[in-house]
Amino acid sequence: MSKNIAKILDTYLFDKDNVEESTTISNEEWIRKYKPIANTNDENHNYYNADGQLVHGWFDYSTEEERNYLKSIPENRLWTEIHSSGSFEGIVAGAVAFDRLEYYITEIPWENNGIEVDYHIECKEEYPDCCQDEEE
């Protein structure tokens, strides 16, 4: 499998440890295995399902309060949603600065910084007509 360009740039520019080879999991598997937490600092930064039940929260780096909170969390509990144009859209293990949309915190730490959560896996399985074919 290939390495994610956003993580490679982040590693190179910020002298982080090497990026491990990627392992792709589905969004459902990520939620079940790692248990992302709610954002109790800002109720508007939470995702809810169709029944109105809390799924998990997301965290931004724009306020000092959330920056300080994110800095206090061990990196192996941080995840970053990224959008690398033409490369990858999804969630990756660790705190990444490049192509970052938002951060997530999980109860269970990741064991490999190469984990990628491809939230298009469910789309391809459940709604194949609405997803763009990767080979196009």
N, C-alpha and C positions, 0 to 999 in steps of 0.2 A: 504494500500500500504506500501511497505517497505522503509526504509531510505537508502540512498546511502552511501556506505562504505567510499568513499573518503571524503565526507562531515562529516561523523561521526568522522573519524580520525582527520580531520582539526579542528573540534569543540573541541575535547578532548585535542589535543596537544597545541592548540593556545588559549585556554580559550575563545572561541567564544560563542555567544548565542546559545541556543539549535536549532537544525535543525527541522523545521516543517515537518509534514508528506508530502510526495511527491505528487505533482499534475503533471501529464504528459500532455504535449501539443506537437503538431507537429511543425516541423521547419517552415512551411508556416504560422502557427498561430503565432509563436514567432516573425517572421519578420513583419507580419501585425500588431500585437498588440503592440510590444515593440520598433520597428523601430531601428535596429542596425545601427550604423553610419559608415562612411568610415574612413579609416586611412589616414589622410591628412599629417602625418609626414613621412610616407613611402608608396609610391604608390605600391610597390611590396607586401604589406601586405593587399591587397584587393581582394575580390572575384568578378568575373564577370560572367554573364550568357552567354549562347551560342551566343547571339547577340552582345556580347561585352559591355553590359551595366553593370555599377557598381551595385552590390547587397549590399555589406557591407564589412567592413574591419575587420581585426583581429590585436591584439596587443600582443607583446612579452614582456618578463620581462628581456631580455638579455642586453638591452642597458640602460644606465643611463637616457637618455632622455625619453624613454617609461616608465621606472619604475617611474620616477617623475610624468609623465603625469597620469599614472594609479592611483598613490597615491592621486592625486588631484581630482579624480572623486568620487562622493558619492557611497558607496558600493551598494546601491540599484539600481544603473545603470550599475554595473559590472556583467558580466557573465563569466563562465569558461567552456571551452570545456575540458572534461576529458575522459580518457579511463581507467576504472578500470577493469583489466583483469578478465573475467568471471562474472563481476557484472553489469557494465553499460558503455555504450558509448553514449555520447551526451553532451549537454550543461546544466549547472546548474546555478541557480541564486546565485550571490555572487562571491567573490574572493576566490578560493580554491587553496591551494598549492599542495596537494597530487594528483598524477595522472594527473596533468595539462598538456594540450597541448598548449592552447593559451587562451587569454582573448578577450571578446567582450564588447563594450560599447553601451548602447541603449539610445535613446532620452527619452523614457518613463520608469520611475522606476518600478521595480518589487514590488509587494505588499506582497509576501510570499516567504521566502527563501527556500521553499521546491519545487519550480517549477523546473521541469526537461523537457528539450527539447529532445525528442526522434526522431532523424533524420532518424531512420529506419522505422517510421510509414508510411511515403510516399512510401518507398521502398516496404514494405509489401503489400500496397494497389495497387501500380502501377506495380510492378515487383515481384510478389510472388515467382516466380521460382528462383530468384537470392538471396533471403534472407534466411538465416538459420533459421529454425523453432526454436523458443524459447524452445520448449519442448524437443528438441534433446539433 
